[in-house]
Amino acid sequence: MRLFIAFTVPQNVITCVNQAQEQVKQVLRADRWQPTKNLHITLHFLGEIDEGLLPEIIRDMEMVCSIIKPFTLSLGRFGVFPEKGNPRVLWIGLKGNQEVMQQLHLLLGKRLERHQEIMIDKRSYHPHITLARGPETKEQASLPLADWSHRFLPEYHPSWKVEEIILFRSELLPTGAVHTPLHTSKLGDTTNL
């Protein structure tokens, strides 16, 4: 099973991201645009995992969520990976309670890396919402990210409260990725320990 742990964004934020994405499409071409039905913020990509490990992963999620309280986020600015050279991913970053989100990412990673089958990404965590893969400006110039953040994102950035994390199965089909939720853990919930 190809798995990842993430949290989703509410409809008003999806609408805002979709509007920004549609405007960027007017000035940018890309190998692949992220469909709005798949918008999420990844905490950890687990890769191909044996189904027998699911109970342990769920236990890890429950344990970490029991000590992390819900927190608030809002949309940030446009960015790319990598920051230098040819960009491979165009995204919108996040503002808000970054400290709690980083703590959630770190603690969950510490729990998950105890399993030999799971390889945790050790790079610095930059939470984001992916918009496109293989972005390339029509003018072949560098991406004017600061200008896009000013022009294509609303002055008022919608905020939302993150209250749960979700374990997803990702199936790569010819029509695109299908993400199926397998388990949801509530932040601040100690009833499942």
Backbone as a ProteinNet text record, in pm:
[ID]
protein_1_A
[PRIMARY]
MRLFIAFTVPQNVITCVNQAQEQVKQVLRADRWQPTKNLHITLHFLGEIDEGLLPEIIRDMEMVCSIIKPFTLSLGRFGVFPEKGNPRVLWIGLKGNQEVMQQLHLLLGKRLERHQEIMIDKRSYHPHITLARGPETKEQASLPLADWSHRFLPEYHPSWKVEEIILFRSELLPTGAVHTPLHTSKLGDTTNL
[TERTIARY]
84.4	0	88.3	59.8	134.2	62.8	130.2	64	129.9	47.9	100.5	7	59.8	-18.9	-25.3	-145.5	-165.2	-284.9	-308.4	-436.4	-493.9	-624.4	-693.1	-721.6	-771.2	-806.8	-955.8	-1022.2	-1167	-1201.9	-1329.5	-1375.3	-1344.5	-1355.7	-1328.4	-1181.8	-1091.9	-950	-925.7	-991.2	-980.7	-1026.6	-1136.5	-1187.7	-1084.4	-1021.9	-919.9	-799.4	-754.7	-640.5	-674.3	-794.1	-837.3	-838.6	-888	-889.8	-748.1	-657	-517.2	-455.6	-484.9	-430.8	-479.1	-606.6	-662	-595.6	-564.4	-496.6	-352.8	-285.3	-147.3	-142.4	-243.9	-247.7	-244.7	-286.8	-286.9	-145.3	-51.6	84.8	190.6	146.3	240.3	192.5	285.7	250.3	320.1	265	320.6	297.9	382.6	364.7	233.3	201.4	79.7	28.2	-100	-164.6	-232.3	-220.8	-281.8	-432.9	-511.4	-657.5	-702.2	-800.1	-841.3	-898.6	-950.8	-1004.3	-893.3	-768.6	-656	-575.6	-624.5	-546.5	-534.1	-412.2	-385.2	-248.5	-215.4	-84.1	-19.3	85.2	150.1	232.9	216.8	304.3	420.2	386.4	489.1	442	527.9	504.6	572.9	497	550.5	597.1	545.4	583.5	505.8	564.2	499.7	518.3	407.9	410.2	324.5	374	295.9	172.3	60	-66.8	-61.6	23.6	35.4	87.7	149.4	204.4	100.4	-16.2	-118.9	-154	-178.3	-212.4	-105.4	22.3	130.6	132.6	112.6	109.6	-5.7	-121.2	-238	-210.5	-144.6	-110.3	-15.7	80.6	173	96.5	3.2	-76.5	-156.8	-221.4	-303.8	-219	-102.5	-16.8	28.2	75.4	122.9	6.8	-107.5	-222.3	-274.8	-253.5	-303	-232.3	-111.2	-37	-27	-84	-83.7	-226	-242.1	-373.9	-402.7	-531	-564.5	-495.2	-463.1	-392.2	-446.7	-415.2	-471.5	-365.6	-407.6	-321.2	-394	-318.9	-376.5	-280.6	-326.2	-241	-128.3	-13.6	102.4	130.3	241.7	284.5	322.5	342.5	388.7	534.7	569.8	708	731.6	858.1	893.8	996.9	1000.3	1108	1173.5	1306.4	1397.9	1395.1	1448.4	1446.6	1542.1	1649.6	1746	1744.6	1769.3	1770.4	1630.3	1611.7	1482.4	1381	1271	1171.9	1099.5	1075.8	1000.9	860.2	840	708.7	675.2	552.8	499.7	399	407.4	320.5	280.7	182.2	146.6	181.9	258	298.8	190.9	226.6	130.5	184.2	92.3	122.7	38.9	66.4	-11.1	78.6	24.3	97.2	196.2	303.7	405.9	476.9	492.8	566.4	497.3	365.4	291.6	294.4	281.7	285.1	421.4	528.5	661.9	677.8	621.8	628.3	552	434.2	355	433.9	494.8	575.4	692.3	763.4	880.9	844.3	743.3	705.4	652.5	573	520.8	634.8	729.1	844.9	926	944.7	1019.8	951.3	818.6	744.3	755.5	737.7	733.9	869.8	978.3	1109.2	1155.2	1079.5	1111.3	1086.1	1003.1	972.1	1072.8	1141.6	1246.4	1193.1	1066.1	1008.3	982.6	982.2	947.2	1072.3	1094.3	1207.3	1153.7	1182.8	1135.5	1228.9	1170.8	1247.3	1312.6	1443.4	1517.9	1537.5	1493	1510.5	1422.8	1457.9	1380.8	1236.1	1141.6	999.3	944.8	891.6	830.2	685.5	592.3	452.3	397.2	319.7	273.1	156.5	90.3	-13.4	40.9	60.4	114.6	11.7	56.1	-29.7	4.2	133.7	174.2	309.3	329.9	459.9	515.2	645	708.1	664.3	661.5	617.2	719.7	670.6	759	684.6	742.6	674.4	671.9	566.7	553.8	663.5	715.8	822.7	959.8	965.9	1092.3	1174.2	1107.1	1177.8	1160.3	1228.5	1212	1070.9	1021.5	884.4	874.6	786.1	773.9	687.4	741.8	660.9	607.2	689.7	643.6	528.5	541.7	435.9	308.5	321.6	204.1	135.1	213.9	154.9	69.9	119.2	46.3	-76.3	-61.3	-168.2	-274.4	-233.4	-323.5	-380.1	-324.9	-378.9	-454.7	-567.5	-647	-571.9	-604.4	-543.3	-578.9	-704.6	-746.7	-725.8	-635.1	-608.4	-699.2	-784	-871	-788.5	-833.2	-764.9	-857.8	-798.8	-878.8	-807.2	-882.7	-827.6	-802.2	-679.1	-643.1	-679.4	-769.6	-818.9	-794.9	-741.8	-720.8	-614.7	-553.9	-463.9	-518.9	-485.5	-546.5	-438.8	-453.9	-370.2	-439.7	-371.1	-427.9	-355.6	-432.6	-374.9	-378.3	-267.3	-259.1	-241.7	-335.1	-326.5	-300.1	-193.7	-156.6	-221.6	-322.1	-397.3	-368.9	-396.4	-375.6	-453.6	-565.8	-647.4	-601.1	-498.8	-448.9	-451.6	-395.3	-388.6	-525.5	-556.6	-678.3	-634.2	-677.9	-641.5	-761.3	-743.6	-850.6	-812.8	-896	-865.2	-883	-783.3	-788.9	-813	-763.3	-779.3	-765.4	-843.9	-837.8	-807.4	-709.4	-675.6	-705.2	-776.5	-814.8	-704.6	-667.8	-568.7	-629.5	-548	-592.3	-681.5	-698.3	-787.4	-708.6	-741.8	-670.8	-754.7	-873.4	-964.5	-918.2	-832.2	-791.6	-659.8	-606.1	-477.1	-497.2
-118.6	0	124.1	215.1	342.3	440.7	482.1	557.9	693.1	787.1	912.8	963.2	1047.4	1108.7	1257.7	1312.7	1453.2	1508.8	1638.5	1695.2	1770.2	1779.2	1839.8	1987.3	2056.8	2197.4	2213.1	2309	2326.2	2384.2	2378.6	2417.5	2562.9	2655.6	2795.7	2817.7	2738.4	2747.8	2682.3	2569.3	2504	2599.3	2669.8	2765.8	2873.9	2925.3	3030	2977.4	2857.5	2797.3	2770.6	2721.8	2693.6	2821.4	2931.9	3059.4	3105.4	3090.7	3128.5	3039.1	2910.2	2816.4	2849.1	2883.8	2916.8	3041.9	3139.8	3260.4	3230.1	3146	3110.9	3033.6	2952.9	2875.8	2966.4	3092.9	3185.9	3230.1	3218.7	3267.1	3157.4	3035.4	2927.4	2798.5	2722.2	2586.1	2490	2370.9	2273.6	2133.4	2040.9	1901.8	1846.1	1884.7	1833	1930.9	1963.5	2048.1	1960	2000	1923.6	1943.3	1835.1	1852.2	1896.2	1985.4	2040.7	1933.6	1824.1	1717.3	1650.2	1666.3	1603.7	1701.2	1824.2	1920.9	1874.1	1876.7	1836.9	1892.9	1878.2	1918.9	1795.1	1747.6	1623.7	1647.2	1557.2	1554.3	1458.1	1335.3	1236	1146.8	1128.6	1030.6	902.2	792.3	666.6	572.3	588.9	501.2	370.9	268.6	136.9	63.6	38.4	-19.3	-144.9	-248	-370.7	-342.8	-398	-373.7	-415.3	-512.4	-559.2	-453.7	-349.2	-243.1	-136.1	-142	-39.9	-18.5	-124.1	-99.8	-21.3	-47	25.9	172.8	197.6	335.7	411.4	347.9	411.3	438.5	346.2	366.9	486.1	496.8	611.5	742.9	744.8	865	903.5	805.5	832.9	886.7	828.3	871.2	1016.6	1049.8	1186.1	1285.1	1250.3	1341.6	1367.3	1273.7	1292.2	1406.6	1443.4	1549.2	1678.6	1680.2	1801.2	1855.8	1981.1	2045.2	2100.5	2118.4	2181.2	2317.2	2353.6	2478.9	2542.9	2671.9	2749.4	2778.5	2769.7	2800.1	2892.7	2957	3032.7	3021.2	3062.6	3056.5	3158	3122.1	3210.4	3268.9	3227.3	3284	3170.9	3206.4	3109	3072.2	2948.8	2903.8	2789.4	2750.4	2638.7	2549.3	2423.8	2329.4	2287.5	2287.3	2351.2	2502.8	2573.2	2719	2774	2700.4	2744.8	2645.3	2693.7	2606.8	2591.1	2485.3	2461.3	2409.9	2482.5	2437.1	2311.7	2219.5	2096.7	2100	2182.2	2187.6	2333.6	2374	2506.2	2484.5	2565.1	2545.5	2678.1	2670.5	2782.1	2739.8	2824.3	2794.8	2831.2	2818.3	2838.9	2936.7	3007.6	3094.9	3045.6	3099.9	3061.5	2995.2	2896.6	2834.3	2730.4	2780.7	2694.7	2609.2	2665.1	2593.4	2461.7	2465.6	2343.7	2245.6	2297.3	2209.4	2141	2214.2	2154.9	2049.4	2078	1981.7	1853.8	1869.4	1754.8	1671	1736	1667.2	1593.2	1660.1	1601.9	1480.9	1496.4	1386.8	1266.4	1292.3	1182.5	1111.5	1189.1	1129.5	1042.1	1086	1008.2	874.8	876.7	752	659.3	715.6	633.4	573.4	645.4	596.2	477.6	442.6	322.5	195.6	206.5	91.6	83.7	-27.8	-42.2	-23.9	-57.6	-51.2	91.3	188.2	326	412.4	477.2	568.7	711.5	781.2	918.4	1016.3	1110.4	1214.9	1304.4	1314.8	1390.1	1537.1	1576.6	1716.3	1808	1935.1	2035.5	2034.7	2042.4	2033.7	2170.3	2180.3	2302.6	2272	2286.2	2253.9	2343.4	2282.2	2355.6	2282.8	2351.5	2292.6	2293	2174.8	2163.9	2208.8	2294.4	2340.7	2273.6	2257.1	2204.1	2135.9	2040	1974.1	2005.8	2031.6	2068.8	2204.7	2309.2	2441.4	2506.7	2581.9	2651.2	2772.3	2891.1	3010.3	3008.2	3065.2	3070	3155.3	3249.8	3336.7	3279	3160.1	3095.7	3178.8	3264.9	3347.5	3285.3	3341.3	3290.4	3321.2	3238.5	3254	3375.9	3471.1	3593.1	3566.6	3489.6	3440.1	3551.3	3651.4	3760.3	3835.9	3859.4	3927.2	3843.7	3712.4	3625	3623.8	3621.4	3620.8	3745.8	3858.3	3984.6	3988	3940.1	3949.8	3841	3717.5	3604.4	3552	3596.5	3553.4	3669.9	3642.4	3751.9	3821.5	3948.9	4024.9	3961.9	3916.4	3842.9	3694.2	3633.6	3490.8	3412.8	3324.6	3248.1	3161.5	3154.2	3070	2956.4	2853.6	2739.5	2670.4	2590.4	2517.2	2373.2	2327.6	2188.8	2108.6	2013	1935.9	1786.4	1741.9	1598.9	1575.7	1457.9	1413.8	1283.2	1255.5	1142.8	1057.2	925.4	830.7	799.3	828.3	806.8	694.6	621.1	531.5	606.5	604.2	671.9	567.9	566.3	475.4	558	524.3	597.2	528.8	593.2	540.2	622.7	568.9	647.3	779.1	783.1	904.9	1001.1	963	1046.8	973	1034.7	972.1	973.7	862.9	853	836.2	928.6	925.2	878.4	767.9	709.8	718.8	784.9	790.4	653.3	613.1	484.5	501.1	612.5	635.4	784.9	832.3	972	976.2	1055	1078.5	1222.6	1244.5	1379.9	1437.6	1561.3	1628.9	1655	1632.6	1656.8	1548.8	1437.6	1330.2	1220.7	1192.2	1089.1	962.7	957.6	844.2	715.1	722.1	601.1	544.1	596.4	543.9	420.2
0	0	0	-90.2	-97.4	-4.8	104	210.4	234.6	283.6	335.7	445.1	533.6	641.6	614.4	620.7	584.6	658.7	641.3	681.5	562.7	561.3	448.1	477.8	378.2	393.9	366.7	433.1	414.9	278.2	244.9	111.8	78.6	175.2	143.8	105.6	164.6	129.8	-6.4	-30.9	-161.9	-271.9	-248.1	-346.6	-374.8	-269.5	-283.8	-361.9	-328.2	-396.5	-542.7	-567.7	-704.5	-789.2	-732.2	-804.4	-837	-740	-764.2	-871.7	-864.7	-961.9	-1103.7	-1116.6	-1248.2	-1306.2	-1220.7	-1268.2	-1310	-1231.5	-1264.8	-1396.5	-1423.8	-1549	-1672.2	-1654.6	-1767.3	-1806	-1712.1	-1737.9	-1723.6	-1699.4	-1670.5	-1735	-1788.3	-1828.3	-1731.8	-1719.7	-1626.3	-1680.8	-1636	-1676.2	-1621.6	-1497.2	-1435	-1330	-1336.5	-1236.6	-1132.4	-1007.2	-898.1	-900.7	-912.6	-907.8	-768.8	-763.1	-632.9	-540.7	-596.1	-510.3	-429.3	-471.4	-402.1	-315.9	-296.3	-218.5	-73.7	-23.3	114.6	153.3	280.4	330.1	390.9	327.4	370.4	495.8	591.4	709.1	684.1	638.2	607	493.8	394.2	289.4	333.6	339	391.7	281.6	160.7	50.4	52.7	-8.9	-17.1	116.1	184.6	318.8	321.2	388.7	406.1	491	450.3	519.8	666.5	698.2	836.5	932.5	879.3	964.6	998.5	936.4	958.2	1105.9	1185.2	1327	1401.8	1371.3	1437.8	1394.7	1267.6	1217.7	1282.1	1290.4	1353.7	1500.7	1569.1	1710.2	1724.5	1634.1	1636	1618	1522.4	1497.6	1621.1	1683	1801.9	1916.6	1936.5	2047.1	2029	1907.6	1882.4	1890.5	1832.7	1833	1974	2064.2	2201.1	2273.3	2226.9	2296.6	2215.7	2096.4	2013.3	2006.4	2044.3	2040.8	1900.5	1866.1	1737.8	1722.3	1600.6	1574.2	1447.6	1430.4	1320.3	1214.5	1086.9	973.5	877.5	790	679	561.1	443.7	325.6	335.8	279.8	280.9	144	82.7	-45.3	-139.8	-266.9	-365.3	-339.6	-373	-363.7	-460.2	-474.1	-562.3	-494.4	-538.2	-503.5	-634.4	-642.3	-548.4	-565.6	-466.9	-472.1	-577.7	-606.1	-707.2	-823.1	-941.6	-1058.7	-1116.6	-1193.3	-1256	-1154.7	-1137.1	-1038.6	-1085.8	-991.2	-1022	-964.1	-859.9	-794.2	-763.5	-795.7	-758.7	-647.7	-541.7	-426.8	-363.1	-272.2	-184.3	-42.9	25.1	161.9	262.1	388.7	496.7	599.7	661.9	776.3	892.8	1008.8	1126.7	1229.1	1299.7	1409.6	1358.5	1295.9	1237	1342.7	1462.5	1567	1602.9	1618.2	1652.3	1535.7	1413.7	1297.4	1285	1308.8	1304.2	1413.5	1531	1641.3	1605.8	1545.7	1502.2	1401.2	1303.5	1203.1	1267.8	1359.4	1423	1508.6	1595.3	1685.1	1607.6	1506.1	1425.4	1351.9	1300.6	1234.7	1328.7	1452.5	1552.7	1580.7	1588.6	1611.8	1490.5	1371.2	1250.3	1214.9	1244.7	1204.6	1288.5	1391.7	1469.6	1387.4	1283.6	1199.5	1085	1073.9	972.8	831.4	809.6	675.2	628.2	721.2	686.9	684.1	570.1	555	561.9	670.3	690.6	620.5	549.3	481.5	587	583.1	684.4	647.7	527.5	487.4	572.3	574.8	647.6	598.5	691.3	657.9	618.6	496.7	446.1	408.4	503.7	472.7	362.3	271.8	154.1	89.5	-2.1	-86.1	-228.5	-285.7	-421.3	-523.6	-617.4	-726.5	-858.9	-887.1	-1017.1	-1007.1	-1096.9	-1110.6	-1249.4	-1254.3	-1380.5	-1430.8	-1342.8	-1389.5	-1480.9	-1578	-1671.5	-1726.5	-1713.3	-1764.1	-1916	-1969	-2115.1	-2176.9	-2100.4	-2151.4	-2121.5	-2061.6	-2026.3	-1926.5	-1854.7	-1755	-1616.8	-1519.2	-1383.1	-1334.2	-1244.3	-1196.4	-1104.7	-1133.6	-1051.4	-927.6	-833.8	-721.9	-633	-603.6	-516.6	-582.5	-711.2	-785.5	-787.4	-810	-811.6	-675.4	-568.2	-433.9	-412.8	-465.6	-453.2	-544.2	-668.2	-768	-755.9	-727.8	-740.7	-609.3	-496.8	-367.9	-305.2	-240.5	-183.4	-70.7	-53.9	56	189.8	199.4	319.1	293.6	368	352.8	447.7	395.2	484.8	579.7	702.8	800.6	841.3	896.5	942.5	1056.7	1131	1244.2	1201.1	1221.8	1195.4	1319.5	1304.6	1418.4	1406	1290.2	1271.1	1164.5	1170.2	1064.2	1008.4	882.7	813.3	747.7	762.2	690.7	558.4	447.9	314.8	242.1	162.9	62.5	-69.5	-143	-271.7	-381.5	-474.9	-588.4	-714.4	-784.8	-906	-1025.9	-1081.9	-1194.6	-1319.2	-1438.1	-1561.3	-1561.5	-1490	-1483.9	-1375.2	-1298.3	-1189.6	-1056.6	-954.7	-822.5	-755.2	-688.1	-607.1	-462	-375	-233.7	-151.9	-81	0.1	147.3	230.9	374.4	439.7	518.5	589.2	738.4	794.9	939.5	967.9	1063.4	1107	1255.9	1295	1435.5	1470.5	1579.6	1624.2	1713.7	1687.1	1771.8	1910.2	2013.9	2150.6	2206.9	2135.1	2178.5	2248.5	2373.9	2449.4	2467.2	2407.7	2431.2	2365.3	2262	2189.2	2235.9	2345.7	2395.2	2479.6
[MASK]
+++++++++++++++++++++++++++++++++++++++++++++++++++++++++++++++++++++++++++++++++++++++++++++++++++++++++++++++++++++++++++++++++++++++++++++++++++++++++++++++++++++++++++++++++++++++++++++++++

